[in-house]
Amino acid sequence: MFRKTDCKRICLWSGPRNVSTALMYAFAQRADTHCVDEPLYGYYLHASGARHPGAEVVLAEMEHDGARVVREVVLGPCERDVLFLKMMAHHLPGLDWGFLDQTDNVILTRDPREVLASLVKQVPKPTLRDTGYSEQVRVLERFPDTPVVDARELLTDPAAVLAELCRRLGLEFDPGMLTWPPGPKSCDGVWAPHWYHNVHRSTGFQPYRPKTRPLAAALEPLETECRPLYEILYAQAIRASRD
């Protein structure tokens, strides 16, 4: 098959537990788009020593050389007109950020109270490094026009938020992005069995439901550290239609 080198390259710079997999599944429904799931995960685990569920499999099966991943995957040839890369913002440290000048960048963020309440189930003692907020703010500072998607706004009105995101990316919105079949997907990373239980049961974006349980006291200092960074991001987020 002919492999394009001039495709549109979209890097979704997400934090963990930000409905990023659901957003990847939405783009995977587009006939013009090829999706790649966290190609820098192996690099990140190798470079950081972070302990994540399924880390042994990720390290065994994924490339550890971040520069090579950027060269061969992020900026490499693609079989379709659009290459959508679901990326974690906290995978960026240690890399030359110059490649971001050659990609369309999108930030996906979420209220830190909701992130931490979910993240702690997989990472028992999270730190600011695990959240990606600092790197997301740096991306926004470098590219002030970067579209910002907030998980709550997206789940409140998926059609409106996705339509506006597509507009800003120069793409036509496809209503097929709103639904997908249940179960694992061909674009899933090898860590899917450890992280994707809920999204594999889904067939579309789940309605937003605020978390009602209070955040564990041990996580409050980290939430306070994350909050001002999140507020910078949310100030520029695409808003749901509330008519």
C-alpha positions as CSV (number, residue, x, y, z in Angstrom):
1,M,0.0,0.0,0.0
2,F,1.2,3.5,-0.8
3,R,2.5,5.2,2.3
4,K,2.1,9.0,2.6
5,T,4.7,11.3,3.9
6,D,2.7,14.5,3.7
7,C,-0.3,13.5,5.9
8,K,-1.8,15.7,8.6
9,R,-0.1,14.6,11.9
10,I,-2.2,15.2,15.0
11,C,-0.5,14.8,18.4
12,L,-3.1,14.6,21.2
13,W,-1.1,15.7,24.4
14,S,-3.2,14.2,27.1
15,G,-2.8,13.6,30.8
16,P,-3.7,10.2,32.3
17,R,-7.3,9.2,32.9
18,N,-8.5,12.0,30.6
19,V,-10.8,10.0,28.3
20,S,-8.0,10.0,25.8
21,T,-8.7,6.5,24.7
22,A,-12.3,7.3,23.9
23,L,-11.1,10.3,21.9
24,M,-8.7,8.0,20.0
25,Y,-11.5,5.6,19.3
26,A,-13.6,8.6,17.9
27,F,-10.8,9.5,15.5
28,A,-10.4,5.8,14.6
29,Q,-13.9,5.8,13.1
30,R,-12.8,8.2,10.4
31,A,-12.0,6.6,7.1
32,D,-9.2,9.1,6.5
33,T,-7.4,8.5,9.8
34,H,-4.9,6.0,11.2
35,C,-4.5,6.0,15.0
36,V,-1.4,5.1,17.1
37,D,-1.7,4.6,20.8
38,E,1.1,6.2,23.0
39,P,4.1,5.4,20.8
40,L,6.4,7.0,23.4
41,Y,5.3,4.8,26.3
42,G,8.2,2.4,26.1
43,Y,10.6,5.4,26.0
44,Y,9.0,7.0,29.0
45,L,9.0,3.8,31.2
46,H,12.7,3.1,30.3
47,A,13.8,6.7,30.9
48,S,11.8,7.4,34.0
49,G,11.8,4.1,35.8
50,A,8.1,4.7,36.5
51,R,6.3,1.6,37.8
52,H,3.0,1.1,35.9
53,P,0.7,-1.9,35.5
54,G,1.9,-4.0,32.6
55,A,5.3,-2.1,32.4
56,E,7.2,-5.3,31.8
57,V,5.2,-6.1,28.6
58,V,5.5,-2.5,27.4
59,L,9.3,-2.4,27.9
60,A,9.7,-5.8,26.2
61,E,7.6,-4.9,23.1
62,M,8.1,-1.2,22.6
63,E,11.0,0.9,21.3
64,H,13.0,2.7,24.1
65,D,14.7,5.2,21.9
66,G,12.4,8.2,21.9
67,A,14.2,10.0,19.1
68,R,13.7,7.0,16.9
69,V,10.0,6.8,17.7
70,V,9.6,10.5,16.7
71,R,11.6,9.9,13.5
72,E,9.9,6.7,12.4
73,V,6.4,6.9,13.9
74,V,5.4,10.4,14.6
75,L,7.1,11.9,11.5
76,G,7.2,8.7,9.5
77,P,5.1,7.6,6.6
78,C,1.4,6.9,7.0
79,E,-1.1,5.0,4.9
80,R,-3.9,7.6,5.3
81,D,-4.4,11.3,5.0
82,V,-4.5,11.8,8.8
83,L,-2.2,10.3,11.4
84,F,-3.7,10.6,14.9
85,L,-1.2,10.0,17.7
86,K,-2.6,9.6,21.3
87,M,0.3,10.9,23.3
88,M,0.8,11.4,27.1
89,A,2.2,14.9,27.9
90,H,4.4,13.4,30.7
91,H,6.2,11.3,28.1
92,L,7.8,14.5,26.6
93,P,10.6,15.2,29.1
94,G,14.1,14.4,27.8
95,L,13.0,14.7,24.1
96,D,13.9,17.4,21.6
97,W,10.5,19.2,21.3
98,G,11.4,20.5,17.8
99,F,9.1,17.8,16.2
100,L,6.1,19.6,17.6
101,D,6.7,22.3,15.0
102,Q,5.8,19.6,12.4
103,T,2.6,18.4,14.0
104,D,-0.9,19.7,14.7
105,N,-1.0,19.7,18.5
106,V,-4.1,19.2,20.7
107,I,-4.3,19.3,24.5
108,L,-6.7,17.1,26.4
109,T,-7.1,17.9,30.1
110,R,-9.3,17.1,33.0
111,D,-10.1,18.5,36.4
112,P,-7.3,17.3,38.7
113,R,-9.7,16.1,41.4
114,E,-11.2,13.7,38.9
115,V,-7.8,12.7,37.4
116,L,-6.3,11.9,40.8
117,A,-9.3,9.9,42.1
118,S,-8.9,7.7,39.0
119,L,-5.1,7.6,38.6
120,V,-4.5,6.4,42.2
121,K,-6.1,3.1,41.3
122,Q,-3.2,2.3,38.9
123,V,-0.5,4.6,40.4
124,P,-0.9,4.4,44.2
125,K,1.4,7.4,45.0
126,P,1.1,9.8,42.0
127,T,3.3,12.9,41.7
128,L,3.1,16.0,39.6
129,R,5.3,14.2,37.0
130,D,2.6,11.6,36.5
131,T,-0.1,14.1,35.7
132,G,1.4,15.9,32.6
133,Y,-0.1,19.3,33.6
134,S,3.3,21.0,33.5
135,E,4.1,19.7,30.1
136,Q,0.6,20.6,28.8
137,V,1.1,24.2,29.9
138,R,4.5,24.3,28.3
139,V,3.0,23.1,25.0
140,L,0.3,25.8,25.3
141,E,2.9,28.5,26.0
142,R,4.9,27.4,23.0
143,F,1.9,27.2,20.7
144,P,-0.8,29.6,22.1
145,D,-3.4,28.7,19.5
146,T,-3.3,25.0,20.4
147,P,-6.9,23.6,20.7
148,V,-7.6,22.6,24.3
149,V,-10.2,19.9,25.0
150,D,-11.5,19.4,28.5
151,A,-12.9,16.0,29.4
152,R,-16.0,17.4,31.2
153,E,-16.9,19.7,28.2
154,L,-16.3,16.8,25.8
155,L,-18.5,14.4,27.7
156,T,-21.2,17.1,28.2
157,D,-21.6,17.7,24.4
158,P,-19.4,15.4,22.3
159,A,-20.9,16.5,19.0
160,A,-20.3,20.2,19.5
161,V,-16.8,19.9,21.0
162,L,-15.6,17.4,18.4
163,A,-17.1,19.5,15.6
164,E,-15.2,22.6,16.8
165,L,-12.0,20.6,17.3
166,C,-12.2,19.3,13.7
167,R,-12.8,22.8,12.5
168,R,-9.7,24.1,14.2
169,L,-7.7,21.2,12.8
170,G,-9.0,21.9,9.3
171,L,-11.0,18.6,9.1
172,E,-14.6,18.0,8.3
173,F,-16.5,16.6,11.3
174,D,-17.7,13.1,10.8
175,P,-20.8,12.2,12.9
176,G,-19.5,8.6,12.9
177,M,-16.9,9.8,15.5
178,L,-19.6,9.7,18.1
179,T,-19.9,5.9,18.3
180,W,-17.8,2.8,18.0
181,P,-18.2,-1.0,18.6
182,P,-17.5,-2.4,22.1
183,G,-14.4,-4.4,22.8
184,P,-10.7,-4.1,22.1
185,K,-9.5,-2.1,19.0
186,S,-6.7,-2.7,16.6
187,C,-5.1,0.6,17.7
188,D,-4.9,-0.4,21.4
189,G,-1.5,-0.4,23.0
190,V,-0.2,-3.6,24.6
191,W,-1.1,-2.2,28.0
192,A,-4.9,-2.1,27.2
193,P,-5.7,-5.1,29.5
194,H,-4.5,-3.1,32.5
195,W,-6.0,0.3,31.7
196,Y,-8.9,0.0,29.2
197,H,-11.6,-2.1,31.0
198,N,-14.2,0.7,31.1
199,V,-13.7,2.1,27.6
200,H,-13.8,-1.4,26.1
201,R,-17.4,-1.7,27.4
202,S,-18.4,1.6,25.8
203,T,-19.9,2.3,22.5
204,G,-19.5,6.1,22.6
205,F,-18.8,8.9,25.0
206,Q,-20.4,8.4,28.3
207,P,-22.5,11.2,29.8
208,Y,-20.5,13.4,32.2
209,R,-21.1,12.5,35.8
210,P,-19.3,14.5,38.5
211,K,-17.5,12.5,41.1
212,T,-19.2,12.7,44.5
213,R,-16.7,11.0,46.7
214,P,-14.2,13.4,48.4
215,L,-10.6,13.1,47.4
216,A,-8.4,11.2,49.7
217,A,-6.6,13.5,52.1
218,A,-3.2,12.2,51.0
219,L,-3.9,13.5,47.5
220,E,-5.0,17.0,48.5
221,P,-1.5,18.6,48.4
222,L,-1.0,17.2,44.8
223,E,-4.4,18.5,43.8
224,T,-3.5,21.9,45.1
225,E,-0.2,21.8,43.0
226,C,-2.1,20.8,39.9
227,R,-5.0,23.2,40.2
228,P,-3.4,26.4,38.9
229,L,-1.9,24.6,35.9
230,Y,-5.3,23.1,35.1
231,E,-7.0,26.5,35.3
232,I,-4.6,27.9,32.7
233,L,-5.6,25.1,30.4
234,Y,-9.3,25.2,31.1
235,A,-9.4,28.9,30.4
236,Q,-8.8,28.1,26.7
237,A,-10.9,24.9,26.5
238,I,-13.5,24.4,23.8
239,R,-16.8,24.8,25.5
240,A,-19.8,22.5,25.2
241,S,-23.1,23.9,23.9
242,R,-25.4,24.5,26.8
243,D,-28.4,25.9,24.9
